[in-house]
Amino acid sequence: MKFEYVIGVDEAGRGPLAGPVSVGVAMVPAGFNWELIPGVNDSKKLTEKKREEIFEIAKKLKKAGKLTYAVSLVSAKHIDTKGIVPSITKGMHQAINRVMKDPFNYVINNVINYAMYDVKLDGGLTAPKEFIHQETITKGDAKEKAIGLASIMAKVTRDRYMVKISTKTEFVPYTFAQHKGYGTKKHREAIAENGLSIEHRTSFCKNITLL
């Protein structure tokens, strides 16, 4: 079957002790020329500089109407209340809904023909059932460029958020800009010394607070 669009879905920040989980959705026309964004791959395999470069190129291409994307951040509080998997699902639905409302998307008489979309998802993710054609791919961010782009958009957005909040007085002791909330030795020591902030996932930090 001939698809009109390819949608990639991936998340960043599933495992950190602090900060939101980030879900990225990227949509390109079928047959998109990936030479417009050289180097798209699994975000974890790219340097921070390269991820930032790709992020800025994607922003320009979105403005030019050549692709679209959306990123949703779901808070640490929501993760503690609902769990990480439901939080990722929430973020995915939010990001997909935003992408599908983008003018880039081709809609006839306000009706979306979901059969025109080929959805590629990383890991254990599953798209809303309306998307008839979807495929979950293990390590998909390294195998499908649409997933790779989604992973980069999610990663850069989350990293920028963690850097931004790191300068706030209540978060300074945790040096979020350095580790982005992941469980480094320095971060764990900061938690043991200062306790948890409102950006910490209490459910992920139970053993640390007992130190």
C-alpha positions in Angstrom: 0.0 0.0 0.0 1.2 3.5 -0.8 1.6 5.7 2.3 1.5 9.5 2.3 3.4 9.9 5.6 5.9 8.2 7.9 5.6 8.9 11.6 8.4 8.1 14.1 7.8 7.8 17.8 10.4 7.6 20.6 10.9 8.7 24.2 13.9 10.1 26.2 14.3 10.1 29.9 12.6 6.8 30.9 15.2 6.0 33.6 16.5 9.3 35.3 15.9 10.0 39.0 14.7 13.5 38.3 12.9 15.5 35.6 10.1 14.7 33.1 9.9 11.9 30.6 10.0 13.3 27.0 8.1 11.8 24.1 8.9 12.9 20.5 6.9 12.4 17.4 8.3 13.2 14.0 6.3 13.1 10.7 7.8 13.2 7.2 6.3 12.7 3.7 6.9 9.2 2.3 10.0 9.3 0.3 11.4 12.2 2.4 15.0 13.2 1.4 17.0 12.5 4.6 20.0 14.2 3.1 18.3 17.4 4.2 19.2 16.3 7.8 22.5 14.5 7.7 23.4 12.2 10.5 20.0 11.3 12.0 20.5 8.2 14.2 19.8 6.9 17.7 20.2 10.1 19.8 22.3 8.1 22.3 24.9 7.5 19.6 25.3 11.2 18.7 27.2 13.9 20.5 25.3 16.6 22.2 26.6 19.1 19.5 25.3 16.9 16.7 21.9 16.4 18.3 21.6 20.2 18.7 22.6 20.7 15.0 19.9 18.2 13.9 17.3 19.8 16.2 17.9 23.2 14.7 17.8 21.9 11.1 14.5 20.1 11.9 13.1 23.4 13.2 13.9 25.2 10.0 12.5 22.3 7.9 9.3 22.5 10.0 9.0 26.2 9.3 9.5 25.5 5.6 6.7 23.0 5.7 8.9 20.0 4.8 8.3 18.0 8.0 6.7 18.4 11.3 7.2 17.2 14.9 6.0 17.6 18.4 7.5 16.8 21.9 5.6 16.3 25.1 7.1 16.5 28.6 5.3 14.5 31.3 6.2 15.6 34.8 8.0 13.7 37.6 4.8 14.1 39.7 2.7 12.3 37.0 5.3 9.6 36.8 5.1 9.0 40.6 1.3 9.1 40.5 0.6 7.0 37.4 3.8 5.2 36.7 6.4 5.6 33.9 4.6 3.5 31.2 1.3 5.4 31.5 3.2 8.6 31.6 5.0 7.8 28.3 1.7 6.8 26.8 0.2 10.1 27.9 3.1 12.0 26.3 2.8 10.0 23.1 -0.9 10.8 22.7 -0.3 14.5 23.4 2.5 14.7 20.8 0.7 12.7 18.2 -2.4 14.9 18.6 -0.3 18.0 18.1 1.4 16.6 15.0 -2.0 15.6 13.5 -3.3 19.1 13.9 -0.3 20.6 12.1 -1.1 22.4 8.8 1.6 20.2 7.3 -0.7 17.3 7.7 -3.0 16.5 4.7 -6.6 16.4 5.8 -9.6 16.3 3.4 -12.8 18.0 4.7 -11.4 17.8 8.2 -11.3 14.0 8.0 -8.0 12.1 8.6 -7.4 9.0 6.6 -5.4 7.0 9.1 -4.6 4.4 6.4 -2.2 6.9 4.8 0.2 6.9 7.8 3.0 4.4 8.4 3.8 4.6 12.1 7.2 3.4 13.4 7.7 3.1 17.1 10.7 2.3 19.2 10.8 -0.4 21.9 7.5 -1.4 23.5 5.5 1.7 22.3 2.1 1.3 20.6 0.3 4.0 18.8 -3.4 4.8 19.1 -5.5 2.1 17.4 -6.8 4.5 14.8 -3.4 4.1 13.1 -4.0 0.9 11.1 -0.4 0.5 10.0 2.1 0.6 12.8 5.2 -1.3 13.7 7.1 -1.5 16.9 10.8 -2.0 16.3 13.5 -3.0 18.8 16.2 -0.4 18.8 14.2 1.3 16.1 15.9 4.7 16.7 19.0 3.3 15.0 17.1 1.5 12.3 14.4 3.9 11.2 15.3 7.6 10.6 11.8 8.8 11.5 12.2 7.2 14.9 15.8 8.5 15.2 14.6 12.0 14.5 11.8 11.6 17.1 14.4 10.4 19.6 16.7 13.4 19.0 13.8 15.9 19.3 12.8 14.3 22.6 16.3 14.2 24.0 17.3 17.7 23.1 14.0 19.1 24.4 14.4 17.3 27.7 18.1 18.2 28.1 17.3 21.9 27.5 14.6 21.7 30.1 17.0 20.2 32.7 19.6 22.8 31.9 17.1 25.6 32.3 15.8 24.6 35.7 19.3 23.8 37.0 19.9 27.6 37.6 16.9 27.9 39.9 17.9 28.2 43.6 16.1 25.1 44.8 17.8 22.9 42.1 21.3 24.3 42.2 22.6 21.6 44.7 21.7 18.8 42.2 23.7 20.1 39.2 21.0 18.9 36.8 22.8 20.6 33.9 25.6 18.1 34.2 23.7 14.8 34.4 20.2 15.8 33.2 18.7 14.0 36.2 20.3 10.6 35.6 21.6 8.6 38.6 25.3 9.5 38.6 27.3 9.2 41.7 27.4 13.0 42.2 23.6 13.2 41.8 23.0 10.4 44.3 25.3 12.1 46.8 23.4 15.3 46.3 20.1 13.6 47.0 21.5 11.9 50.1 22.7 15.3 51.4 19.8 17.5 50.4 16.8 15.2 50.1 14.4 15.3 47.1 13.2 18.3 45.2 9.9 18.6 43.4 11.6 17.6 40.2 12.6 14.2 41.6 10.8 11.0 40.9 10.2 9.8 44.5 9.3 6.3 43.3 12.7 6.1 41.6 14.7 7.4 44.6 13.4 5.3 47.5 16.7 3.5 48.2 18.8 6.6 47.9 16.8 8.6 50.6 17.6 5.8 53.1 21.3 6.6 53.0 
